[in-house]
Amino acid sequence: MGKTQIDLTGEAAVIEEQEPAIAETDTVIAEDGTADDDVIDEDLDPRDQLPKGAVVNEDGSVTITLSRPVTLKTRKAGKVREKHFETLTLHRMTGADIRAINGVADEHRVVTGLARSTRTNQAVMNGLFDRMIDFDIMQAGQVLNHFLASGRTISTHASA
């Protein structure tokens, strides 16, 4: 099928239409909600998915269980203490948190983001992060991505 186009000289030229590189057609198969491994769910945003086993708390924070717990020795006011981390609870960040993250060098942004989101002392998070395994770091990052990608804010029961 041809298309007529008039150029500036007033002469008509015939331009053949080409098929698009990707053709998309929609056919509804079933609306019963049954799972089908061959169906790609376009309603799911992978950035909005929490890690498996993550717990959404009443205040909107999310707790993840570390697959490998970490124990740190810290010193405060001259006393050495052991702190054992089996879980991390991440909270939505404020504008001040985002500014603090953007104010550090690129290589420190992830650790600073985790410190701000977990409401943990920066020095403690530096030590914790250095001892965490990649899987646990990725889970924490997935929670932060969930906060940024989702529209949910906090529970109406949360106190400021």
Chimera marker file (.cmm) of the C-alpha trace (Angstrom):
<marker_set name="trace">
<marker id="1" x="0.000" y="0.000" z="0.000" r="1" g="1" b="0" radius="0.5"/>
<marker id="2" x="1.468" y="3.373" z="-0.994" r="1" g="1" b="0" radius="0.5"/>
<marker id="3" x="1.208" y="6.790" z="0.495" r="1" g="1" b="0" radius="0.5"/>
<marker id="4" x="1.177" y="9.967" z="-1.584" r="1" g="1" b="0" radius="0.5"/>
<marker id="5" x="3.362" y="12.796" z="-0.399" r="1" g="1" b="0" radius="0.5"/>
<marker id="6" x="3.677" y="16.223" z="-2.015" r="1" g="1" b="0" radius="0.5"/>
<marker id="7" x="7.124" y="17.782" z="-1.884" r="1" g="1" b="0" radius="0.5"/>
<marker id="8" x="7.977" y="21.492" z="-2.144" r="1" g="1" b="0" radius="0.5"/>
<marker id="9" x="8.357" y="21.348" z="-5.927" r="1" g="1" b="0" radius="0.5"/>
<marker id="10" x="4.745" y="20.319" z="-6.270" r="1" g="1" b="0" radius="0.5"/>
<marker id="11" x="5.569" y="16.927" z="-7.763" r="1" g="1" b="0" radius="0.5"/>
<marker id="12" x="3.911" y="13.852" z="-6.289" r="1" g="1" b="0" radius="0.5"/>
<marker id="13" x="5.994" y="10.925" z="-5.159" r="1" g="1" b="0" radius="0.5"/>
<marker id="14" x="4.895" y="7.504" z="-3.960" r="1" g="1" b="0" radius="0.5"/>
<marker id="15" x="6.534" y="6.227" z="-0.776" r="1" g="1" b="0" radius="0.5"/>
<marker id="16" x="5.971" y="2.638" z="0.218" r="1" g="1" b="0" radius="0.5"/>
<marker id="17" x="5.028" y="2.050" z="3.870" r="1" g="1" b="0" radius="0.5"/>
<marker id="18" x="7.232" y="-0.353" z="5.750" r="1" g="1" b="0" radius="0.5"/>
<marker id="19" x="6.161" y="-2.714" z="8.508" r="1" g="1" b="0" radius="0.5"/>
<marker id="20" x="7.279" y="-1.594" z="11.967" r="1" g="1" b="0" radius="0.5"/>
<marker id="21" x="10.326" y="-3.370" z="13.359" r="1" g="1" b="0" radius="0.5"/>
<marker id="22" x="8.227" y="-4.587" z="16.303" r="1" g="1" b="0" radius="0.5"/>
<marker id="23" x="4.573" y="-5.395" z="15.857" r="1" g="1" b="0" radius="0.5"/>
<marker id="24" x="2.436" y="-5.538" z="18.979" r="1" g="1" b="0" radius="0.5"/>
<marker id="25" x="-0.995" y="-7.093" z="19.159" r="1" g="1" b="0" radius="0.5"/>
<marker id="26" x="-3.106" y="-7.662" z="22.240" r="1" g="1" b="0" radius="0.5"/>
<marker id="27" x="-5.196" y="-10.773" z="22.714" r="1" g="1" b="0" radius="0.5"/>
<marker id="28" x="-6.819" y="-11.445" z="26.051" r="1" g="1" b="0" radius="0.5"/>
<marker id="29" x="-6.232" y="-15.073" z="26.969" r="1" g="1" b="0" radius="0.5"/>
<marker id="30" x="-7.802" y="-15.471" z="30.405" r="1" g="1" b="0" radius="0.5"/>
<marker id="31" x="-8.938" y="-13.236" z="33.181" r="1" g="1" b="0" radius="0.5"/>
<marker id="32" x="-9.218" y="-15.844" z="35.917" r="1" g="1" b="0" radius="0.5"/>
<marker id="33" x="-5.971" y="-14.732" z="37.619" r="1" g="1" b="0" radius="0.5"/>
<marker id="34" x="-4.310" y="-18.110" z="37.319" r="1" g="1" b="0" radius="0.5"/>
<marker id="35" x="-0.522" y="-18.130" z="37.196" r="1" g="1" b="0" radius="0.5"/>
<marker id="36" x="1.101" y="-18.930" z="33.895" r="1" g="1" b="0" radius="0.5"/>
<marker id="37" x="4.908" y="-19.092" z="33.681" r="1" g="1" b="0" radius="0.5"/>
<marker id="38" x="4.733" y="-17.979" z="30.062" r="1" g="1" b="0" radius="0.5"/>
<marker id="39" x="2.943" y="-14.732" z="30.955" r="1" g="1" b="0" radius="0.5"/>
<marker id="40" x="5.005" y="-11.618" z="31.662" r="1" g="1" b="0" radius="0.5"/>
<marker id="41" x="3.218" y="-9.490" z="34.224" r="1" g="1" b="0" radius="0.5"/>
<marker id="42" x="3.458" y="-5.867" z="33.064" r="1" g="1" b="0" radius="0.5"/>
<marker id="43" x="1.766" y="-4.666" z="36.256" r="1" g="1" b="0" radius="0.5"/>
<marker id="44" x="4.834" y="-5.539" z="38.316" r="1" g="1" b="0" radius="0.5"/>
<marker id="45" x="7.595" y="-2.947" z="38.555" r="1" g="1" b="0" radius="0.5"/>
<marker id="46" x="10.766" y="-4.838" z="39.548" r="1" g="1" b="0" radius="0.5"/>
<marker id="47" x="12.019" y="-1.721" z="41.354" r="1" g="1" b="0" radius="0.5"/>
<marker id="48" x="8.961" y="-1.861" z="43.608" r="1" g="1" b="0" radius="0.5"/>
<marker id="49" x="9.466" y="-5.421" z="44.821" r="1" g="1" b="0" radius="0.5"/>
<marker id="50" x="10.633" y="-6.105" z="48.349" r="1" g="1" b="0" radius="0.5"/>
<marker id="51" x="13.100" y="-8.932" z="48.950" r="1" g="1" b="0" radius="0.5"/>
<marker id="52" x="11.633" y="-12.288" z="49.899" r="1" g="1" b="0" radius="0.5"/>
<marker id="53" x="11.071" y="-12.436" z="53.654" r="1" g="1" b="0" radius="0.5"/>
<marker id="54" x="11.097" y="-8.655" z="54.151" r="1" g="1" b="0" radius="0.5"/>
<marker id="55" x="8.619" y="-7.470" z="56.771" r="1" g="1" b="0" radius="0.5"/>
<marker id="56" x="6.690" y="-4.216" z="56.366" r="1" g="1" b="0" radius="0.5"/>
<marker id="57" x="6.273" y="-2.677" z="59.799" r="1" g="1" b="0" radius="0.5"/>
<marker id="58" x="3.279" y="-0.651" z="60.961" r="1" g="1" b="0" radius="0.5"/>
<marker id="59" x="5.210" y="2.624" z="60.616" r="1" g="1" b="0" radius="0.5"/>
<marker id="60" x="6.072" y="1.865" z="56.973" r="1" g="1" b="0" radius="0.5"/>
<marker id="61" x="9.655" y="0.823" z="57.674" r="1" g="1" b="0" radius="0.5"/>
<marker id="62" x="10.885" y="-2.515" z="56.341" r="1" g="1" b="0" radius="0.5"/>
<marker id="63" x="12.914" y="-5.095" z="58.260" r="1" g="1" b="0" radius="0.5"/>
<marker id="64" x="15.159" y="-7.585" z="56.504" r="1" g="1" b="0" radius="0.5"/>
<marker id="65" x="16.947" y="-10.512" z="58.108" r="1" g="1" b="0" radius="0.5"/>
<marker id="66" x="20.641" y="-10.725" z="57.327" r="1" g="1" b="0" radius="0.5"/>
<marker id="67" x="21.592" y="-14.069" z="55.825" r="1" g="1" b="0" radius="0.5"/>
<marker id="68" x="24.898" y="-13.759" z="57.667" r="1" g="1" b="0" radius="0.5"/>
<marker id="69" x="24.634" y="-11.852" z="60.968" r="1" g="1" b="0" radius="0.5"/>
<marker id="70" x="27.457" y="-9.456" z="61.855" r="1" g="1" b="0" radius="0.5"/>
<marker id="71" x="28.978" y="-8.681" z="65.250" r="1" g="1" b="0" radius="0.5"/>
<marker id="72" x="30.889" y="-5.441" z="65.764" r="1" g="1" b="0" radius="0.5"/>
<marker id="73" x="32.917" y="-4.153" z="68.674" r="1" g="1" b="0" radius="0.5"/>
<marker id="74" x="32.305" y="-0.444" z="69.253" r="1" g="1" b="0" radius="0.5"/>
<marker id="75" x="33.716" y="2.059" z="71.689" r="1" g="1" b="0" radius="0.5"/>
<marker id="76" x="31.589" y="4.846" z="73.119" r="1" g="1" b="0" radius="0.5"/>
<marker id="77" x="32.369" y="6.968" z="76.177" r="1" g="1" b="0" radius="0.5"/>
<marker id="78" x="35.444" y="4.815" z="76.784" r="1" g="1" b="0" radius="0.5"/>
<marker id="79" x="33.474" y="1.549" z="76.979" r="1" g="1" b="0" radius="0.5"/>
<marker id="80" x="33.858" y="-1.265" z="74.450" r="1" g="1" b="0" radius="0.5"/>
<marker id="81" x="30.644" y="-3.052" z="73.571" r="1" g="1" b="0" radius="0.5"/>
<marker id="82" x="29.629" y="-5.804" z="71.194" r="1" g="1" b="0" radius="0.5"/>
<marker id="83" x="26.744" y="-5.098" z="68.854" r="1" g="1" b="0" radius="0.5"/>
<marker id="84" x="25.140" y="-8.035" z="67.088" r="1" g="1" b="0" radius="0.5"/>
<marker id="85" x="23.205" y="-7.353" z="63.874" r="1" g="1" b="0" radius="0.5"/>
<marker id="86" x="20.780" y="-10.042" z="62.711" r="1" g="1" b="0" radius="0.5"/>
<marker id="87" x="18.298" y="-7.680" z="61.054" r="1" g="1" b="0" radius="0.5"/>
<marker id="88" x="18.245" y="-4.235" z="59.499" r="1" g="1" b="0" radius="0.5"/>
<marker id="89" x="15.230" y="-1.953" z="59.668" r="1" g="1" b="0" radius="0.5"/>
<marker id="90" x="15.157" y="0.581" z="56.871" r="1" g="1" b="0" radius="0.5"/>
<marker id="91" x="13.021" y="3.721" z="56.955" r="1" g="1" b="0" radius="0.5"/>
<marker id="92" x="11.946" y="6.094" z="54.229" r="1" g="1" b="0" radius="0.5"/>
<marker id="93" x="14.345" y="8.980" z="53.889" r="1" g="1" b="0" radius="0.5"/>
<marker id="94" x="13.705" y="12.693" z="54.226" r="1" g="1" b="0" radius="0.5"/>
<marker id="95" x="15.046" y="15.528" z="52.124" r="1" g="1" b="0" radius="0.5"/>
<marker id="96" x="17.768" y="16.045" z="54.748" r="1" g="1" b="0" radius="0.5"/>
<marker id="97" x="18.805" y="12.405" z="54.315" r="1" g="1" b="0" radius="0.5"/>
<marker id="98" x="18.978" y="12.804" z="50.537" r="1" g="1" b="0" radius="0.5"/>
<marker id="99" x="21.041" y="15.989" z="50.902" r="1" g="1" b="0" radius="0.5"/>
<marker id="100" x="23.454" y="14.201" z="53.263" r="1" g="1" b="0" radius="0.5"/>
<marker id="101" x="23.832" y="11.349" z="50.769" r="1" g="1" b="0" radius="0.5"/>
<marker id="102" x="24.423" y="13.728" z="47.866" r="1" g="1" b="0" radius="0.5"/>
<marker id="103" x="26.989" y="15.616" z="49.942" r="1" g="1" b="0" radius="0.5"/>
<marker id="104" x="29.450" y="12.724" z="50.156" r="1" g="1" b="0" radius="0.5"/>
<marker id="105" x="31.812" y="11.309" z="47.554" r="1" g="1" b="0" radius="0.5"/>
<marker id="106" x="30.303" y="8.776" z="45.153" r="1" g="1" b="0" radius="0.5"/>
<marker id="107" x="32.056" y="5.810" z="46.787" r="1" g="1" b="0" radius="0.5"/>
<marker id="108" x="30.421" y="6.638" z="50.147" r="1" g="1" b="0" radius="0.5"/>
<marker id="109" x="26.840" y="7.191" z="48.966" r="1" g="1" b="0" radius="0.5"/>
<marker id="110" x="25.593" y="3.631" z="49.414" r="1" g="1" b="0" radius="0.5"/>
<marker id="111" x="26.955" y="3.356" z="52.956" r="1" g="1" b="0" radius="0.5"/>
<marker id="112" x="25.674" y="6.824" z="53.866" r="1" g="1" b="0" radius="0.5"/>
<marker id="113" x="22.264" y="5.950" z="52.415" r="1" g="1" b="0" radius="0.5"/>
<marker id="114" x="22.098" y="2.801" z="54.520" r="1" g="1" b="0" radius="0.5"/>
<marker id="115" x="23.221" y="4.692" z="57.641" r="1" g="1" b="0" radius="0.5"/>
<marker id="116" x="20.554" y="7.342" z="57.132" r="1" g="1" b="0" radius="0.5"/>
<marker id="117" x="17.809" y="4.844" z="56.274" r="1" g="1" b="0" radius="0.5"/>
<marker id="118" x="18.614" y="2.502" z="59.183" r="1" g="1" b="0" radius="0.5"/>
<marker id="119" x="19.163" y="5.471" z="61.530" r="1" g="1" b="0" radius="0.5"/>
<marker id="120" x="22.527" y="4.031" z="62.440" r="1" g="1" b="0" radius="0.5"/>
<marker id="121" x="25.651" y="5.977" z="63.392" r="1" g="1" b="0" radius="0.5"/>
<marker id="122" x="27.786" y="6.504" z="60.249" r="1" g="1" b="0" radius="0.5"/>
<marker id="123" x="30.920" y="4.962" z="61.829" r="1" g="1" b="0" radius="0.5"/>
<marker id="124" x="28.944" y="1.875" z="62.910" r="1" g="1" b="0" radius="0.5"/>
<marker id="125" x="27.418" y="1.511" z="59.434" r="1" g="1" b="0" radius="0.5"/>
<marker id="126" x="30.873" y="1.798" z="57.858" r="1" g="1" b="0" radius="0.5"/>
<marker id="127" x="32.035" y="-1.182" z="59.931" r="1" g="1" b="0" radius="0.5"/>
<marker id="128" x="28.814" y="-3.110" z="59.407" r="1" g="1" b="0" radius="0.5"/>
<marker id="129" x="28.801" y="-2.536" z="55.648" r="1" g="1" b="0" radius="0.5"/>
<marker id="130" x="32.414" y="-3.717" z="55.343" r="1" g="1" b="0" radius="0.5"/>
<marker id="131" x="31.447" y="-7.003" z="57.010" r="1" g="1" b="0" radius="0.5"/>
<marker id="132" x="28.104" y="-7.579" z="55.265" r="1" g="1" b="0" radius="0.5"/>
<marker id="133" x="27.962" y="-10.020" z="52.365" r="1" g="1" b="0" radius="0.5"/>
<marker id="134" x="26.854" y="-8.918" z="48.931" r="1" g="1" b="0" radius="0.5"/>
<marker id="135" x="23.470" y="-10.642" z="49.157" r="1" g="1" b="0" radius="0.5"/>
<marker id="136" x="22.503" y="-8.695" z="52.284" r="1" g="1" b="0" radius="0.5"/>
<marker id="137" x="23.727" y="-5.422" z="50.763" r="1" g="1" b="0" radius="0.5"/>
<marker id="138" x="21.618" y="-6.112" z="47.665" r="1" g="1" b="0" radius="0.5"/>
<marker id="139" x="18.540" y="-6.824" z="49.800" r="1" g="1" b="0" radius="0.5"/>
<marker id="140" x="18.967" y="-3.514" z="51.632" r="1" g="1" b="0" radius="0.5"/>
<marker id="141" x="19.383" y="-1.726" z="48.300" r="1" g="1" b="0" radius="0.5"/>
<marker id="142" x="16.239" y="-3.402" z="47.012" r="1" g="1" b="0" radius="0.5"/>
<marker id="143" x="14.295" y="-2.000" z="49.977" r="1" g="1" b="0" radius="0.5"/>
<marker id="144" x="15.631" y="1.503" z="49.255" r="1" g="1" b="0" radius="0.5"/>
<marker id="145" x="14.611" y="1.104" z="45.598" r="1" g="1" b="0" radius="0.5"/>
<marker id="146" x="11.162" y="0.004" z="46.766" r="1" g="1" b="0" radius="0.5"/>
<marker id="147" x="10.824" y="3.185" z="48.826" r="1" g="1" b="0" radius="0.5"/>
<marker id="148" x="11.795" y="5.352" z="45.857" r="1" g="1" b="0" radius="0.5"/>
<marker id="149" x="9.668" y="3.495" z="43.299" r="1" g="1" b="0" radius="0.5"/>
<marker id="150" x="6.487" y="3.033" z="45.312" r="1" g="1" b="0" radius="0.5"/>
<marker id="151" x="3.886" y="5.608" z="46.124" r="1" g="1" b="0" radius="0.5"/>
<marker id="152" x="3.319" y="4.293" z="49.650" r="1" g="1" b="0" radius="0.5"/>
<marker id="153" x="4.598" y="6.641" z="52.319" r="1" g="1" b="0" radius="0.5"/>
<marker id="154" x="3.970" y="5.861" z="55.975" r="1" g="1" b="0" radius="0.5"/>
<marker id="155" x="1.224" y="4.370" z="58.048" r="1" g="1" b="0" radius="0.5"/>
<marker id="156" x="-1.385" y="6.761" z="59.388" r="1" g="1" b="0" radius="0.5"/>
<marker id="157" x="-0.500" y="5.356" z="62.798" r="1" g="1" b="0" radius="0.5"/>
<marker id="158" x="3.132" y="6.475" z="62.591" r="1" g="1" b="0" radius="0.5"/>
<marker id="159" x="4.395" y="9.154" z="64.885" r="1" g="1" b="0" radius="0.5"/>
<marker id="160" x="6.934" y="11.672" z="63.683" r="1" g="1" b="0" radius="0.5"/>
<link id1="1" id2="2" r="1" g="1" b="0" radius="0.2"/>
<link id1="2" id2="3" r="1" g="1" b="0" radius="0.2"/>
<link id1="3" id2="4" r="1" g="1" b="0" radius="0.2"/>
<link id1="4" id2="5" r="1" g="1" b="0" radius="0.2"/>
<link id1="5" id2="6" r="1" g="1" b="0" radius="0.2"/>
<link id1="6" id2="7" r="1" g="1" b="0" radius="0.2"/>
<link id1="7" id2="8" r="1" g="1" b="0" radius="0.2"/>
<link id1="8" id2="9" r="1" g="1" b="0" radius="0.2"/>
<link id1="9" id2="10" r="1" g="1" b="0" radius="0.2"/>
<link id1="10" id2="11" r="1" g="1" b="0" radius="0.2"/>
<link id1="11" id2="12" r="1" g="1" b="0" radius="0.2"/>
<link id1="12" id2="13" r="1" g="1" b="0" radius="0.2"/>
<link id1="13" id2="14" r="1" g="1" b="0" radius="0.2"/>
<link id1="14" id2="15" r="1" g="1" b="0" radius="0.2"/>
<link id1="15" id2="16" r="1" g="1" b="0" radius="0.2"/>
<link id1="16" id2="17" r="1" g="1" b="0" radius="0.2"/>
<link id1="17" id2="18" r="1" g="1" b="0" radius="0.2"/>
<link id1="18" id2="19" r="1" g="1" b="0" radius="0.2"/>
<link id1="19" id2="20" r="1" g="1" b="0" radius="0.2"/>
<link id1="20" id2="21" r="1" g="1" b="0" radius="0.2"/>
<link id1="21" id2="22" r="1" g="1" b="0" radius="0.2"/>
<link id1="22" id2="23" r="1" g="1" b="0" radius="0.2"/>
<link id1="23" id2="24" r="1" g="1" b="0" radius="0.2"/>
<link id1="24" id2="25" r="1" g="1" b="0" radius="0.2"/>
<link id1="25" id2="26" r="1" g="1" b="0" radius="0.2"/>
<link id1="26" id2="27" r="1" g="1" b="0" radius="0.2"/>
<link id1="27" id2="28" r="1" g="1" b="0" radius="0.2"/>
<link id1="28" id2="29" r="1" g="1" b="0" radius="0.2"/>
<link id1="29" id2="30" r="1" g="1" b="0" radius="0.2"/>
<link id1="30" id2="31" r="1" g="1" b="0" radius="0.2"/>
<link id1="31" id2="32" r="1" g="1" b="0" radius="0.2"/>
<link id1="32" id2="33" r="1" g="1" b="0" radius="0.2"/>
<link id1="33" id2="34" r="1" g="1" b="0" radius="0.2"/>
<link id1="34" id2="35" r="1" g="1" b="0" radius="0.2"/>
<link id1="35" id2="36" r="1" g="1" b="0" radius="0.2"/>
<link id1="36" id2="37" r="1" g="1" b="0" radius="0.2"/>
<link id1="37" id2="38" r="1" g="1" b="0" radius="0.2"/>
<link id1="38" id2="39" r="1" g="1" b="0" radius="0.2"/>
<link id1="39" id2="40" r="1" g="1" b="0" radius="0.2"/>
<link id1="40" id2="41" r="1" g="1" b="0" radius="0.2"/>
<link id1="41" id2="42" r="1" g="1" b="0" radius="0.2"/>
<link id1="42" id2="43" r="1" g="1" b="0" radius="0.2"/>
<link id1="43" id2="44" r="1" g="1" b="0" radius="0.2"/>
<link id1="44" id2="45" r="1" g="1" b="0" radius="0.2"/>
<link id1="45" id2="46" r="1" g="1" b="0" radius="0.2"/>
<link id1="46" id2="47" r="1" g="1" b="0" radius="0.2"/>
<link id1="47" id2="48" r="1" g="1" b="0" radius="0.2"/>
<link id1="48" id2="49" r="1" g="1" b="0" radius="0.2"/>
<link id1="49" id2="50" r="1" g="1" b="0" radius="0.2"/>
<link id1="50" id2="51" r="1" g="1" b="0" radius="0.2"/>
<link id1="51" id2="52" r="1" g="1" b="0" radius="0.2"/>
<link id1="52" id2="53" r="1" g="1" b="0" radius="0.2"/>
<link id1="53" id2="54" r="1" g="1" b="0" radius="0.2"/>
<link id1="54" id2="55" r="1" g="1" b="0" radius="0.2"/>
<link id1="55" id2="56" r="1" g="1" b="0" radius="0.2"/>
<link id1="56" id2="57" r="1" g="1" b="0" radius="0.2"/>
<link id1="57" id2="58" r="1" g="1" b="0" radius="0.2"/>
<link id1="58" id2="59" r="1" g="1" b="0" radius="0.2"/>
<link id1="59" id2="60" r="1" g="1" b="0" radius="0.2"/>
<link id1="60" id2="61" r="1" g="1" b="0" radius="0.2"/>
<link id1="61" id2="62" r="1" g="1" b="0" radius="0.2"/>
<link id1="62" id2="63" r="1" g="1" b="0" radius="0.2"/>
<link id1="63" id2="64" r="1" g="1" b="0" radius="0.2"/>
<link id1="64" id2="65" r="1" g="1" b="0" radius="0.2"/>
<link id1="65" id2="66" r="1" g="1" b="0" radius="0.2"/>
<link id1="66" id2="67" r="1" g="1" b="0" radius="0.2"/>
<link id1="67" id2="68" r="1" g="1" b="0" radius="0.2"/>
<link id1="68" id2="69" r="1" g="1" b="0" radius="0.2"/>
<link id1="69" id2="70" r="1" g="1" b="0" radius="0.2"/>
<link id1="70" id2="71" r="1" g="1" b="0" radius="0.2"/>
<link id1="71" id2="72" r="1" g="1" b="0" radius="0.2"/>
<link id1="72" id2="73" r="1" g="1" b="0" radius="0.2"/>
<link id1="73" id2="74" r="1" g="1" b="0" radius="0.2"/>
<link id1="74" id2="75" r="1" g="1" b="0" radius="0.2"/>
<link id1="75" id2="76" r="1" g="1" b="0" radius="0.2"/>
<link id1="76" id2="77" r="1" g="1" b="0" radius="0.2"/>
<link id1="77" id2="78" r="1" g="1" b="0" radius="0.2"/>
<link id1="78" id2="79" r="1" g="1" b="0" radius="0.2"/>
<link id1="79" id2="80" r="1" g="1" b="0" radius="0.2"/>
<link id1="80" id2="81" r="1" g="1" b="0" radius="0.2"/>
<link id1="81" id2="82" r="1" g="1" b="0" radius="0.2"/>
<link id1="82" id2="83" r="1" g="1" b="0" radius="0.2"/>
<link id1="83" id2="84" r="1" g="1" b="0" radius="0.2"/>
<link id1="84" id2="85" r="1" g="1" b="0" radius="0.2"/>
<link id1="85" id2="86" r="1" g="1" b="0" radius="0.2"/>
<link id1="86" id2="87" r="1" g="1" b="0" radius="0.2"/>
<link id1="87" id2="88" r="1" g="1" b="0" radius="0.2"/>
<link id1="88" id2="89" r="1" g="1" b="0" radius="0.2"/>
<link id1="89" id2="90" r="1" g="1" b="0" radius="0.2"/>
<link id1="90" id2="91" r="1" g="1" b="0" radius="0.2"/>
<link id1="91" id2="92" r="1" g="1" b="0" radius="0.2"/>
<link id1="92" id2="93" r="1" g="1" b="0" radius="0.2"/>
<link id1="93" id2="94" r="1" g="1" b="0" radius="0.2"/>
<link id1="94" id2="95" r="1" g="1" b="0" radius="0.2"/>
<link id1="95" id2="96" r="1" g="1" b="0" radius="0.2"/>
<link id1="96" id2="97" r="1" g="1" b="0" radius="0.2"/>
<link id1="97" id2="98" r="1" g="1" b="0" radius="0.2"/>
<link id1="98" id2="99" r="1" g="1" b="0" radius="0.2"/>
<link id1="99" id2="100" r="1" g="1" b="0" radius="0.2"/>
<link id1="100" id2="101" r="1" g="1" b="0" radius="0.2"/>
<link id1="101" id2="102" r="1" g="1" b="0" radius="0.2"/>
<link id1="102" id2="103" r="1" g="1" b="0" radius="0.2"/>
<link id1="103" id2="104" r="1" g="1" b="0" radius="0.2"/>
<link id1="104" id2="105" r="1" g="1" b="0" radius="0.2"/>
<link id1="105" id2="106" r="1" g="1" b="0" radius="0.2"/>
<link id1="106" id2="107" r="1" g="1" b="0" radius="0.2"/>
<link id1="107" id2="108" r="1" g="1" b="0" radius="0.2"/>
<link id1="108" id2="109" r="1" g="1" b="0" radius="0.2"/>
<link id1="109" id2="110" r="1" g="1" b="0" radius="0.2"/>
<link id1="110" id2="111" r="1" g="1" b="0" radius="0.2"/>
<link id1="111" id2="112" r="1" g="1" b="0" radius="0.2"/>
<link id1="112" id2="113" r="1" g="1" b="0" radius="0.2"/>
<link id1="113" id2="114" r="1" g="1" b="0" radius="0.2"/>
<link id1="114" id2="115" r="1" g="1" b="0" radius="0.2"/>
<link id1="115" id2="116" r="1" g="1" b="0" radius="0.2"/>
<link id1="116" id2="117" r="1" g="1" b="0" radius="0.2"/>
<link id1="117" id2="118" r="1" g="1" b="0" radius="0.2"/>
<link id1="118" id2="119" r="1" g="1" b="0" radius="0.2"/>
<link id1="119" id2="120" r="1" g="1" b="0" radius="0.2"/>
<link id1="120" id2="121" r="1" g="1" b="0" radius="0.2"/>
<link id1="121" id2="122" r="1" g="1" b="0" radius="0.2"/>
<link id1="122" id2="123" r="1" g="1" b="0" radius="0.2"/>
<link id1="123" id2="124" r="1" g="1" b="0" radius="0.2"/>
<link id1="124" id2="125" r="1" g="1" b="0" radius="0.2"/>
<link id1="125" id2="126" r="1" g="1" b="0" radius="0.2"/>
<link id1="126" id2="127" r="1" g="1" b="0" radius="0.2"/>
<link id1="127" id2="128" r="1" g="1" b="0" radius="0.2"/>
<link id1="128" id2="129" r="1" g="1" b="0" radius="0.2"/>
<link id1="129" id2="130" r="1" g="1" b="0" radius="0.2"/>
<link id1="130" id2="131" r="1" g="1" b="0" radius="0.2"/>
<link id1="131" id2="132" r="1" g="1" b="0" radius="0.2"/>
<link id1="132" id2="133" r="1" g="1" b="0" radius="0.2"/>
<link id1="133" id2="134" r="1" g="1" b="0" radius="0.2"/>
<link id1="134" id2="135" r="1" g="1" b="0" radius="0.2"/>
<link id1="135" id2="136" r="1" g="1" b="0" radius="0.2"/>
<link id1="136" id2="137" r="1" g="1" b="0" radius="0.2"/>
<link id1="137" id2="138" r="1" g="1" b="0" radius="0.2"/>
<link id1="138" id2="139" r="1" g="1" b="0" radius="0.2"/>
<link id1="139" id2="140" r="1" g="1" b="0" radius="0.2"/>
<link id1="140" id2="141" r="1" g="1" b="0" radius="0.2"/>
<link id1="141" id2="142" r="1" g="1" b="0" radius="0.2"/>
<link id1="142" id2="143" r="1" g="1" b="0" radius="0.2"/>
<link id1="143" id2="144" r="1" g="1" b="0" radius="0.2"/>
<link id1="144" id2="145" r="1" g="1" b="0" radius="0.2"/>
<link id1="145" id2="146" r="1" g="1" b="0" radius="0.2"/>
<link id1="146" id2="147" r="1" g="1" b="0" radius="0.2"/>
<link id1="147" id2="148" r="1" g="1" b="0" radius="0.2"/>
<link id1="148" id2="149" r="1" g="1" b="0" radius="0.2"/>
<link id1="149" id2="150" r="1" g="1" b="0" radius="0.2"/>
<link id1="150" id2="151" r="1" g="1" b="0" radius="0.2"/>
<link id1="151" id2="152" r="1" g="1" b="0" radius="0.2"/>
<link id1="152" id2="153" r="1" g="1" b="0" radius="0.2"/>
<link id1="153" id2="154" r="1" g="1" b="0" radius="0.2"/>
<link id1="154" id2="155" r="1" g="1" b="0" radius="0.2"/>
<link id1="155" id2="156" r="1" g="1" b="0" radius="0.2"/>
<link id1="156" id2="157" r="1" g="1" b="0" radius="0.2"/>
<link id1="157" id2="158" r="1" g="1" b="0" radius="0.2"/>
<link id1="158" id2="159" r="1" g="1" b="0" radius="0.2"/>
<link id1="159" id2="160" r="1" g="1" b="0" radius="0.2"/>
</marker_set>
